Amino acid sequence: MRIAFFYANRFHHAMLAPVEAQLKARAECARFSSLDAMRAFDPQVIVLAENPSNQARIAAPNAKIVWTRHGFANKRYLGYSMSVCDYACLSSEWIRDRYRAQGMHAGIDEWVTGFVPMDLMFRRLNEAKARSHKTLLYAPTFNPNMASVRPLGKSWALDLRRRFPELHIRIKPHPHTAKEQPLWIARWRSWAEADSGIELIEDLDRDIYELMPDTDVLLTDASSVMFYFLALDRPIILVDNPMRFEDRQRFSPDAEEWAWRDIGDRIESGDQLPDAVASALASPGQLSGIRQQRAQQIFGGLFDGRAAERVASNVLALR
């Protein structure tokens, strides 16, 4: 069996590489970032994390397309992504049934596998060591209408450090941020240079999942990170950008990233952030019930770190 792993972006290694590792001894596997190169390989199966496109189908018309997805947020492209793949890898039976009820189906079938990048997080969780400080992970999306950057203001991290000098702030930008919003990167870099308690992850393609076990509080906006962090049952602060209503291409009030904001403490400005952080540090169990409920819905019982194995087994069954 010839299996092509199509990397539309470098950060897709978190979704694809673990599956390839499971299959490379049992099938002929190859990585591609070019559809033309993939065409010459003539794959029987294509595994990808990006939205499947007609171009992939044209490049390999006889191949079955397996979509692992690379984020949980809907952002109005989920239905299309599922409809143009043959097999969709979903994180739980509840999610599969929810999507089917909404009329969203893969071309042939949906596989309940868990979410591959979470395998690394579950392994790291077992290896996590005791820490002497608390860490806030800031993980914004890159779209300015959805992102928390503007609502939080131009100095929120420095201001937060002055109030909580023992708090370590780690900033992990979305991989597209350097290209789409370079001024944001420059601002965050200046903060890190000015304060050793602020860390900017410069490798934007680094897996954010490996950072989660060492995180006490997550600060985010419309990023899918909020859903994966639920597996840890730790506090989440969600920033609501009022500009989201102007983005008709990506904003849907019924999408999980907006309909499920009961999982965190919602704020709208940097002025509200210090009190939200204080509450999260003092009462981390607040909202634990809804976090656990949502985590069970998203992951079912698949907290075992074996999602890549399940995807690989399903792919091999296509022989």
N, C-alpha and C positions, 0 to 999 in steps of 0.2 A: 504494500500500500504506500502510495506517495502522498505525503501530507505537507502542505505549505502553511507556514506560519507568517501571516502578513502583518508587518509592523508599520502602521500608518504614522505612528509617533514612537519616539524612543521609550517614553514612559510605559508603553504597553508591555514592556518586558515583565512587569509584575503580574500581568494576566496570562501571558503566553509562554514565557520561559519555563515555569514549573510544569506545564502540560507537556511541552516538548521534552523535558527531562524524563518524564514518565514514558514517552513513546519512542524515543530515539533508538532504543535497543530492539524494538519490535516492529519498526516501520522505517521507511526512507523519509527522513524529515529534512526540511530546508527552510531557511528564513529569507524573507523578501521584503523590500520596501518599495519595489518597483513592480507594477503590474506586467510590464513587458517581460521582465526577467522571469516572473512567475509563470507567464504563458509558456515559455520554453520548457519549464519543468513539467508541465502538463499534470498538475496535481489531481488526485482523486478526491481529496478533502482539503478545504481551506479553513484554517482556524484564525479568526481575527477578533479584535476587541473594538475596533472602530465601527461606526455605522456601516453595515454592508451596503454596497452600491451596485448599480447595474454594470459598472465598469469591471468589477470583480467577476461578475457572471459572464460578461463578454470575454474576459481574458481566459477563463477556464469554464466553458459552458457545460462540461460534463461533471464538474466537481460539486460535491456537497459542501455547503457553506455552514460552518459552525461559528456562532457568535457568542463570545464569552461576556460581552459588555465590559466597559471600563469605568462605569460609574452608575450609581443607583438613582440619581436625580433624573426626573423625567425630561424637563426642559423642552417639552413638546416634540421630541424626536423618537420617543420610545416605540410608539406604534409602528412608525415607518421602519425602524431598525428590525423589529421582530418580523414584519411582513416580508422583508426581502431576504431573510436568511432561511436556510432549511431547518436548522436546529438552533434553539436558543438555550443557553445555559442560565438557569435561574437559581436563586438562592434558597428557596423553600417552596413547599407545596402551597402554603398560604399565598405567596406572591404569584405563583403560577395560576392558582384559581382566581385571584383578584384580577390579573391581567385578562384571563379568558372571559371573565364576567364583563369586562370593559370592551370586549371585542378584539383584543390584541392576541394574535397567534403567530407562531412561526409557520413557515411554509409546510413543514412536515410534522414537527413535534417540538415540545419543550422538555428539556432535561432538568431535573432537580439535582443540582450538583453542589450547592454552596457557591461562595464567591472566592475564586482562586487566590487573589492577593491576601485574603485573610488568613490563609495557611501560615504565612510568615508571622503574622501578628500573634496567632495562637502559640506558635513555637517560642517566640520572644517573650510572651507573657510568662511562660514556665521558667524562663531564664532570668527574668527581671530581678535586679538586686535592690536592696534597701537604699534609699536616697536621703540625703541630708537636707534637701530643699524641695519646695513645690515647683512644678513646671506648668506653665500655661502654653499650650500649642495654638498658634494662630494660623489658620489654614483657609484663606479666602479664595473664592473663585476669581476668574480674571475678567469677566464681563462687567464693565463699570455700572450698568443698570442693576445688576444683581449683587455686586460685591459690597463689602462692608467698608472699603477704604475711605470713601468720601464721608459717610455718616460718622465714622469714628474720629475723623480729624487728622491733623498733620503731626500731632505729638503725643498721641494716646499712650504709646508704649513707654516713653520717657516719663510721662506723668504718672503712669501706673507704677513704675519702678520707684518713684519718689514716695508713693504711699505704701508700697509693699516692697521694701528693699531686699527682702529674702526671697522674693518670687523670681524665678528664672522664666524669661519669655523667649520662646523659640518660634521663629517665623518660617513656615514652609509654603512658599508660593506655589500656585498652580503651574504646571510645566509650560503653559502657553504665555505666562505673564511676561517673561523677558522680551518676547516679540511684540506682544499686544500692549503692554503697559510698562515700558522701561523706566519711566519716572518713578513708578512705585518701588521698583527694585532699588533705585538710587536712594530714595528716602529711607527705606529699611536698612540699607547698607550703612548709611550715615548714622542711624541709631545704634547699630551694632558696634560701629567704630567709637562712638561716644560713651557707650555703657557696656561693660563686659558681661552684664547680666542679661543682655539682649543678644540672641544668636540668630543670624540669618543663614538658612540652609541654601548655600550657593548652587549646589547641584540640584537643579529644579526637577530632574528626572529621577531623583532618589525616591525610593518607595516610602510613602508617608506611613504605611502600615507598621513599619518597624519602629517608628517613633512613638506610636500610641501607648505601648505598655509603660513608658516612662513619663506619661502625661497625666496630670491631675485634673486639669480643666481644659476643655476645648472651646476656642473662640472661632466662630465661623459665620457663614451667611447662607448662601444657597448651595454650598458645596456638598457633594455626596459623602464627604468625610463624616458628616454628622451621623449618618446611618451606621457606618461601620464602627464608629466609636461607641455606639450603643451596646456592643458586645461586652464592653468593660464596665457598664453601669456606673459611669462617672459623670460629673457635672458638665453641661453644655450651655454655652452662652451664644444666642443666635441674634445677629444684627439684621434688622429689617431695613432694606434700602427702599425709600419711597419711590424711586425711579423705576422700580420693577413694573409698575402698572403701565409704563410707557413702552415696555418691551413686548410687543404683541407676538414677536417671533418665538420668544423663549418662556414667557411667563404664562402660567396656567394656575389659577387658584386651587384647582383640584389636584394638582400634582403633589406627590408626597413631600417634596422639599418645602411646600407652603402649607399644605393641609395638616401636616404632622408636626407643627412647630410647638406642640405641647410637650415635646421631649426636652425642651430647654427653657432657659430664662431669656425672654425676648427683650431686646433693647433697640433704640432707634438712634442713639447718639453716643459720642465718647463721654459725655457728662454722666451718663448712666452706668458706664462700665465699672468704675471703682466699687460701687455698691454691689453690683452683680458679682464681681470677683470676690468681694468680702463674704457674700452669702454662700458662694460656691465652696470657698475654703472652710467656712465655719460649719456648714450643713451640707456635706456632700451627698447625703442620703435623700435630700429633697428631690422630688420628682422621680425617685427610684422606681416606683410602681409602674408609671407609664413608660419609663425607659425599658424596663424588663419586658413589659407587654409588647412594645414595638420590636424589641430585639428578637423575641420569640416569633413574631410574625415574619420578620425579615429572614431569619436564619433557621427557623424550625429547631430541630435538634442537632444541626450540623455545625457544632462547635469543636469538631475533632481535628481540624487542620488537614483534611484529606480531600478537599475539593478538586485539586488537580488530578488525583487518582480517579475520581468519579468521572471527570471530563474525559480523561484518557480511555477509561473502560468503555464509555459510550462511543467514542470515536472508533476504537478497535472493533466494536460490534457492527460497524458499517462495512466491514470487509465483504 
